[in-house]
Amino acid sequence: LYANDLTAIAEPAFLRVTKQYLPHVARLCLISTFLEDGIRMWFQWSEQRDYIDGTWNCGYFLASIFVFINLFGQLSGCILVLSRNFVQYACFGLFGIIALQVGESFYFLLVSFCRNLALGGGLLLLLAESRSEGKSMFAGVPTMRESSPKQYMQLGGRVLLVLMFMTLLHFDMNFFYILQNIVGTALIILVAIGFKTKLAALTLVIWLFGINIYFNAFWTIPAYKPMHDFLKYDFFQTMSVIGGLLLVVALGPGGVSMDEKKKEW
C-alpha cells in the first residue's frame, strides 16, 4: 500500500513538471522518422528513384511518382503535426505512407513490418490527442459520443506499440538477455492492458532509449557504408515509437484500461 501511495504521488509530480513540454517532445519524436526519411529523399532523389525502379521494374516515371508521394506526404505531414494544424488529416496522410512502406517491408523483412505497425500505433495515439483538443458544448465535460472513439484509438495505439518490443526480444540463454526479456515483457503487458500505464510507459521509454543509443549508433559508421543508413533508419523508427510511449505518459491509457476501471471500483 505504501509503495502504491509513493507511485501515486510520484506520477502527478512528474507530470506537473513535464506537462508543459512533454507532448511537444512526444510529437517531435513521433514524426522524427518521417522527417528524416523525407529529408533523405529530398537530397537523394535520384538514388531513391533508381532503387525503386530497380526493385519493382516500374520505370523512371512511376518510380519518380512514388518517391514524390513519399517525400511530399511525409514532409507536409510533419509540418502540419508540429504546427498543430489539420493534425487529423496529417495523421491519415502518414498512415498512407506507412501502408506503402508496410507493403514493401513485409515483402523483405517481418521485423520491419512489425515496427511499421508499431509506428502506426504511435500515429493512433497522436490522432487521439488531436481529438482531445476539440471543443465540446460544455467545456471540460466530454460526452460518450466524443470520448468513445478516442478511448479505442488509445487502446489500439497501446497494443500496436507492443509490436516494437516483440522485435527486441532475444531468444538466447545469456543471463542479460533473459532478464531483459522478462522485464521487457512484463512492462509490455502492463502498457497493453493499461495497468500502472504511465509508470510502465516511462520505464519503457528509458529502456528503449538506452537500447537505441547503444545498438543503433549510426554516427559511429562512415556515411558511405550501407550499415550507416540501415542503423539510421532503425534509430529514427525507434525514436518514433518512443514518441508514442511519451504520448501514453502524457495522455494516460484512456477509458479502455485497468487504470480507468480501478476508479470505478
Salt bridges, closest charged atoms under 4 A:
GLU36 OE2 - ARG40 NE 3.53
GLU36 OE2 - LYS232 NZ 3.83
ASP37 OD1 - ARG40 NH2 2.12
ASP50 OD1 - ARG49 NE 3.46
GLU129 OE2 - ARG27 NH1 2.58
GLU129 OE1 - ARG84 NH2 3.49
GLU133 OE2 - ARG84 NH2 2.80
ASP234 OD2 - ARG115 NH1 3.03
ASP259 OD1 - LYS262 NZ 3.90
GLU260 OE1 - LYS263 NZ 3.54
